[in-house]
Amino acid sequence: MTGYIDARRPPGLLPADYNPRHKLLEAPRSLQLGWARRRRTDKAARREDAVCGRAVERLAKLGSAWKVLDVEELGLPARNTFLAIGPGGIFLVVVKPQGRSRVRLAGDVVAVDGRRHKYVAEARQLADQVTKALSKSAGSTVPVTPVIALAGNGAIDVHGLPKGCLVTSYRELDYILGAYGERIAPRTVTKLFSIASHPTTWQHAIPDAQVEAYKWYSTEALTDKKSPRR
């Protein structure tokens, strides 16, 4: 056996792009790389699901007075993000993985292992989007507070808090949200949950008739007496 090149054929007659390694060696190597990438992707997905599950467990400890919705199921392109509606208000909880990394928080800057992320800006933008959608359907301004929940056991160094956005460990979610007390009546919580869970709330163009049906107060409730007949 003379190897991959036929000894009976002069080297000058071989094509310029002839490379026996390409077919015999590169194909198995590409398969191994593809398998390794899929394994890393599956592992990252399992880790992300575990992180999300731990955050949901903390939100569940708020009790039956709170209603929690998965934002992605509402049609918004945001993974591991939840809308918590309860006596303390309306909060958009964005879960971000931390692992064992150290997090440094300085105002709007969130750095994980020295790498800066736009967590605060993204949470504010999404909370503003949710506010506009809920306010349009409710017929009144509905403020939504963004919350960044870091899922992990690494240290969090705080050098300054961002304005209008909460940043906390996922272990403190139930304590932080529960500390807001009772600013919304149970009846209002039910109405807000009904509005947030309805598909028309998240459509870009909602007919006026559908919006009117999901306002807090209908036009008929404004007058207690009917006009007398003549």
PLY file of the C-alpha trace (Angstrom):
ply
format ascii 1.0
element vertex 230
property float x
property float y
property float z
element edge 229
property int vertex1
property int vertex2
end_header
0.00 0.00 0.00
1.44 3.35 -1.02
-0.78 5.69 0.95
-3.53 7.94 -0.37
-1.70 8.95 -3.58
-1.49 6.49 -6.47
2.21 5.81 -7.10
1.54 4.89 -10.73
0.34 8.43 -11.41
2.97 11.16 -11.78
2.61 14.05 -9.33
2.27 16.56 -12.16
-1.01 14.95 -13.31
-2.75 15.43 -9.92
-5.26 18.29 -9.81
-4.24 21.44 -7.97
-7.06 21.12 -5.42
-6.39 17.45 -4.70
-6.31 16.91 -0.95
-6.96 13.39 0.38
-7.23 14.67 3.96
-10.33 16.63 3.09
-12.49 13.56 2.46
-10.88 11.00 4.72
-10.10 13.02 7.83
-12.05 16.27 7.88
-15.49 14.66 7.69
-15.13 12.66 10.94
-13.62 15.72 12.61
-16.57 17.91 11.59
-18.96 15.31 12.99
-17.14 15.38 16.31
-17.25 19.18 16.40
-20.95 19.17 15.63
-21.62 16.67 18.40
-19.61 18.76 20.87
-21.52 21.92 19.93
-24.88 20.19 20.36
-23.78 18.87 23.73
-22.77 22.33 24.90
-26.04 23.77 23.61
-28.11 21.11 25.37
-26.15 21.63 28.58
-26.69 25.39 28.42
-30.41 24.87 27.79
-30.73 22.56 30.80
-28.86 25.07 32.96
-31.14 27.87 31.76
-34.27 25.84 32.52
-32.96 25.08 36.01
-32.25 28.76 36.64
-35.74 29.69 35.45
-37.33 27.01 37.63
-35.62 28.27 40.78
-36.87 31.80 40.13
-40.42 30.56 39.56
-40.29 28.71 42.89
-39.39 31.95 44.69
-42.24 33.80 42.97
-44.64 31.03 43.96
-43.81 31.70 47.62
-45.55 35.08 47.33
-48.84 33.26 47.80
-52.22 33.13 46.10
-52.65 36.91 46.27
-50.08 37.22 43.47
-50.54 36.27 39.83
-47.52 35.35 37.68
-47.45 35.17 33.88
-44.70 34.01 31.55
-44.05 36.93 29.20
-42.94 34.65 26.37
-46.30 32.87 26.44
-47.98 36.27 26.02
-46.21 36.69 22.69
-43.32 38.94 23.72
-39.85 37.81 22.56
-38.28 37.59 26.02
-37.09 34.36 27.61
-37.06 33.77 31.36
-39.14 36.89 31.96
-42.26 36.99 34.13
-44.99 39.48 34.91
-45.85 39.42 38.62
-49.11 41.15 39.61
-49.98 41.42 43.26
-50.84 43.69 46.18
-47.44 45.37 45.97
-47.83 46.38 42.32
-46.85 45.09 38.89
-43.29 43.89 38.36
-41.49 42.64 35.28
-39.01 40.04 36.55
-36.12 39.31 34.19
-34.06 36.30 35.27
-30.37 36.42 34.31
-27.84 33.63 34.96
-25.02 34.42 37.36
-23.60 31.07 38.40
-20.57 31.45 40.64
-19.43 34.66 38.98
-18.96 37.90 40.89
-21.36 40.67 39.89
-20.51 44.35 40.27
-23.43 46.75 40.24
-22.77 50.45 39.71
-25.87 52.35 38.68
-26.99 51.17 35.26
-23.82 49.11 34.80
-24.03 45.39 35.59
-20.69 43.61 35.16
-20.40 39.83 35.45
-16.77 38.71 35.82
-15.69 42.08 34.48
-17.89 41.91 31.40
-20.55 44.59 31.13
-24.12 43.74 30.20
-27.09 45.89 29.21
-29.41 44.16 31.64
-30.84 47.37 33.11
-31.50 49.05 29.75
-33.14 45.93 28.34
-35.35 45.47 31.43
-36.46 49.11 31.31
-37.29 48.91 27.63
-39.37 45.78 28.06
-41.13 47.18 31.15
-42.01 50.30 29.18
-43.46 48.12 26.42
-45.57 46.22 28.95
-46.71 49.49 30.55
-47.94 50.87 27.23
-49.80 47.65 26.38
-51.53 47.39 29.76
-52.33 51.10 29.92
-53.91 51.05 26.46
-56.23 48.19 27.37
-56.97 49.45 30.89
-57.69 53.02 29.84
-55.44 54.27 32.62
-51.73 54.46 33.34
-50.44 51.14 34.68
-46.87 51.47 36.00
-44.62 48.42 35.71
-41.40 48.15 37.71
-38.52 46.20 36.09
-36.70 43.70 38.28
-33.46 41.89 37.42
-33.13 38.61 39.31
-29.60 37.16 39.27
-29.70 33.38 39.51
-26.56 31.97 41.08
-24.51 31.82 44.23
-21.78 34.31 43.36
-21.13 37.52 45.27
-22.89 40.78 44.34
-20.92 43.99 44.96
-23.15 47.05 45.03
-21.51 50.42 44.31
-24.71 52.21 43.32
-28.31 51.26 42.54
-30.02 52.00 39.22
-33.01 54.32 39.20
-36.38 52.81 38.52
-35.07 49.24 38.37
-34.51 46.62 41.03
-31.51 44.29 40.95
-31.46 41.41 43.40
-30.63 37.75 43.85
-33.35 35.33 42.85
-33.40 34.08 46.45
-34.72 37.46 47.59
-37.52 37.79 45.04
-40.37 36.89 47.38
-38.99 39.13 50.13
-38.39 42.12 47.86
-41.78 42.05 46.15
-43.63 41.22 49.35
-42.03 44.19 51.11
-44.05 46.60 48.94
-47.09 45.90 51.10
-50.64 46.28 49.82
-50.80 49.12 47.36
-53.39 47.45 45.09
-56.73 46.03 46.17
-57.46 42.35 45.44
-60.21 43.34 43.01
-57.78 45.49 41.04
-55.23 42.66 40.99
-57.85 40.40 39.41
-58.70 43.02 36.79
-55.06 43.60 35.93
-54.46 39.87 35.63
-57.47 39.56 33.31
-56.13 42.34 31.11
-52.58 40.97 31.07
-53.67 37.43 30.24
-55.93 38.43 27.35
-54.38 38.11 23.85
-55.77 41.42 22.57
-53.64 43.33 25.10
-50.46 42.40 23.25
-51.63 43.06 19.73
-50.19 46.10 18.00
-53.53 47.26 16.62
-56.53 46.63 18.88
-60.02 47.64 17.72
-61.69 50.21 19.97
-64.60 47.86 20.69
-62.24 45.20 22.09
-60.35 47.74 24.16
-63.58 49.10 25.60
-64.58 45.62 26.76
-61.45 45.33 28.91
-61.35 48.77 30.52
-61.59 48.95 34.28
-64.75 51.06 34.20
-67.31 50.93 31.42
-69.07 54.03 30.16
-72.36 52.81 31.65
-70.93 52.95 35.16
-70.36 56.70 34.90
-74.07 57.52 35.25
-76.21 56.05 38.01
-79.51 57.28 36.61
-80.97 56.89 33.17
-82.21 59.90 31.30
-85.99 60.31 31.70
-88.18 59.59 28.72
-90.18 62.38 27.22
0 1
1 2
2 3
3 4
4 5
5 6
6 7
7 8
8 9
9 10
10 11
11 12
12 13
13 14
14 15
15 16
16 17
17 18
18 19
19 20
20 21
21 22
22 23
23 24
24 25
25 26
26 27
27 28
28 29
29 30
30 31
31 32
32 33
33 34
34 35
35 36
36 37
37 38
38 39
39 40
40 41
41 42
42 43
43 44
44 45
45 46
46 47
47 48
48 49
49 50
50 51
51 52
52 53
53 54
54 55
55 56
56 57
57 58
58 59
59 60
60 61
61 62
62 63
63 64
64 65
65 66
66 67
67 68
68 69
69 70
70 71
71 72
72 73
73 74
74 75
75 76
76 77
77 78
78 79
79 80
80 81
81 82
82 83
83 84
84 85
85 86
86 87
87 88
88 89
89 90
90 91
91 92
92 93
93 94
94 95
95 96
96 97
97 98
98 99
99 100
100 101
101 102
102 103
103 104
104 105
105 106
106 107
107 108
108 109
109 110
110 111
111 112
112 113
113 114
114 115
115 116
116 117
117 118
118 119
119 120
120 121
121 122
122 123
123 124
124 125
125 126
126 127
127 128
128 129
129 130
130 131
131 132
132 133
133 134
134 135
135 136
136 137
137 138
138 139
139 140
140 141
141 142
142 143
143 144
144 145
145 146
146 147
147 148
148 149
149 150
150 151
151 152
152 153
153 154
154 155
155 156
156 157
157 158
158 159
159 160
160 161
161 162
162 163
163 164
164 165
165 166
166 167
167 168
168 169
169 170
170 171
171 172
172 173
173 174
174 175
175 176
176 177
177 178
178 179
179 180
180 181
181 182
182 183
183 184
184 185
185 186
186 187
187 188
188 189
189 190
190 191
191 192
192 193
193 194
194 195
195 196
196 197
197 198
198 199
199 200
200 201
201 202
202 203
203 204
204 205
205 206
206 207
207 208
208 209
209 210
210 211
211 212
212 213
213 214
214 215
215 216
216 217
217 218
218 219
219 220
220 221
221 222
222 223
223 224
224 225
225 226
226 227
227 228
228 229
